[in-house]
Amino acid sequence: WIDKDFSGVLPRRFIPVSGLGINDISAPPAELATTELMTIQGLDAGVNVSVEKYGMYGGNIIKNGVTFDSANYSTAKNGDTFQFQFPTMNTHGETVQLWVKIGATQLSFNMTTQ
């Protein structure tokens, strides 16, 4: 295996990451709803895992305080912090289910337009 992008993520190999959770989020119509801050922990030294957000187009990944506009993918190692932003719908009271996958751990949560 050659790590062409130096990500440390083995293709098709996903490591479970424990102790993670995301609470439901909300924001006014046509704005960005942002998850609470989470910290990646419990990985072996030198191990990176993939990070993916999906369920809706748009939004951002905030990694270690830096916003990556329109990003859906990243990588993580111990100590990295993440928040995820998703655009709300244009209709008040609408709820959609969203997902974030970190390593082999998939987290689902709801986003409601206020």
Secondary structure, DSSP 8 states (H G I E B T S, - for coil): ---TT-----TT------S-----EEESTTSEEE---EE-----TT--EEEEEESSS--EEEETTEEEET--EEEE-TT-EEEEEEE--SSTT-EEEEEEEETTEEEEEEEEE-
